């Protein structure tokens, strides 16, 4: 009866209008994957190489915008797995939310034999991110070890040595000198729209929006300390207001700001969009809060999941296991600016060689060195709320309407209500 | 029923089926959804909890307040402007009427996203509007980064977009007012202004009610402008009910909670429309 009804529906709505009505694909060895932009060529290349040993293998790559992937994924999951592909790419900050809300939707990789040996190929923080109750639910792919990307030409002009910026206090002092000597701002921030720098600073101090018990932690001393650095930067007039991604990128490649603390993936964007500025760039690890304290942090990254509803889950597992541990595939990912989290390749030439765009500095090495020191922190399924409230608190504290402590206290209260 | 009596129903069937699937079903389903919560992979009945949470939700109250501030300022300004423009365009003295009509109506046919992006570019801190102001010796206005100005920007953008649309409605109505009434009035010695307030406005009353109701519903569902211009910021100062529904539904995937907010909006629209009909529509 149900089948008849759905056929009738297809007829009424016009066949072909909704792809979901068409029958199962002709090729039983075909997998479908949903990914976004720079991941497409990586997956394509891996498919070709995998086909050498598995000639019958066929992968259909569907390219979508990042937010479209999540919308379609969530809608499909809410509809009990209808219309979902076999493979979906999910970012670090979303993955916990999906595993939490849909515990039965994703293939349990540990149960499928993603064994201890393989687990040791990825850094701890990345494994924690894709795990729930000790089992892994996604293949770690790219990561975002952080660093301060800076313009050598501006630093040279101001006579400041970037390597000397060991603490955030040094960073602010350097910024003051640069502003005085060159008139350039130290950093571009979208204080009303994003809190990337704040998140890096939390992660760096081994804490996050949530504490180890998944309780909101916005009022923590580390959180206040991080926001104080923002305030000092703002009050010293070192911040350029860059609203949105385009403004932020262009302020850097045009040389309007001297630095951009960010994840490794920024290298890809500035290389592509700032071709004229080749050779003028350098990267140092994030400054620490105290001399000698941890400098490693992570911002961004993504992971491959397999839908439990997939009819070809075994095949998808086999392919993705190959994909995530094959060194050549992971090295190719770097061409698109993605930073692989597969630790076994960090001593390859691509990492240890100097990069022309960065004036011969071995930036990948600098970034890879961070990976083992990145603290594991709790993202939880409530990440999107927490981020929203943190951005509001930042906006209020920076606008001077509330003190930092007041803003975080109010945000914490709102966040608790939203987690009910 | 005989074959021939059934015949018209067959013609109705496609429309009816579509109506049932795409109108009745979602309305009913989202009402049921508003009492449910998604937990551990499936929906569970949640009683009135979504609504209780709503009443304790500061963001909801902020959104409600913002929506009303925008409503109270934007709708009257826009309707008044639309009537004045329509009156001017209806005048016998004006040349190039077609050109003006098209020009004023044009914003209503542009894509919502395109116009929002255009406004956000113009309203940037170093955008064209602030540049123009600096020539006049006025300091740069933080259009999108200050709570007060962000609301003003939204009102500005909405007025730009919807005034022409309402103007066309008024213009059509104006053309239905018989010229004789005006002639009679001017013979009795009534000036243009008096004619406007004692003939035009009363004659337009049902249309004003219509445009007012449409604008009320439109404002309560306001979404595109805050979504594209400010994302509800800074710090929720341009958060609207429509945007909050979207965020809860499609960014946080709390469809149950989003449905609860949506039903509060439905009730508000019903109440406001009822008041408007009571106040204005005494027929």
Interface residues (C-beta under 8 A of the other chain):
Chain A: X9 X12 X71 X74 X78 X101 X102 X103 X104 X105 X191 X192 X193 X241 X243 X384 X385 X388 X391 X392 X395 X396 X399 X401 X413 X414 X417 X418 X420
Chain B: X14 X17 X18 X21 X38 X40 X41 X49 X53 X56 X57 X58 X59 X124 X125 X144 X145 X146 X231 X233 X234 X235 X236 X247 X250 X251 X252 X253 X255
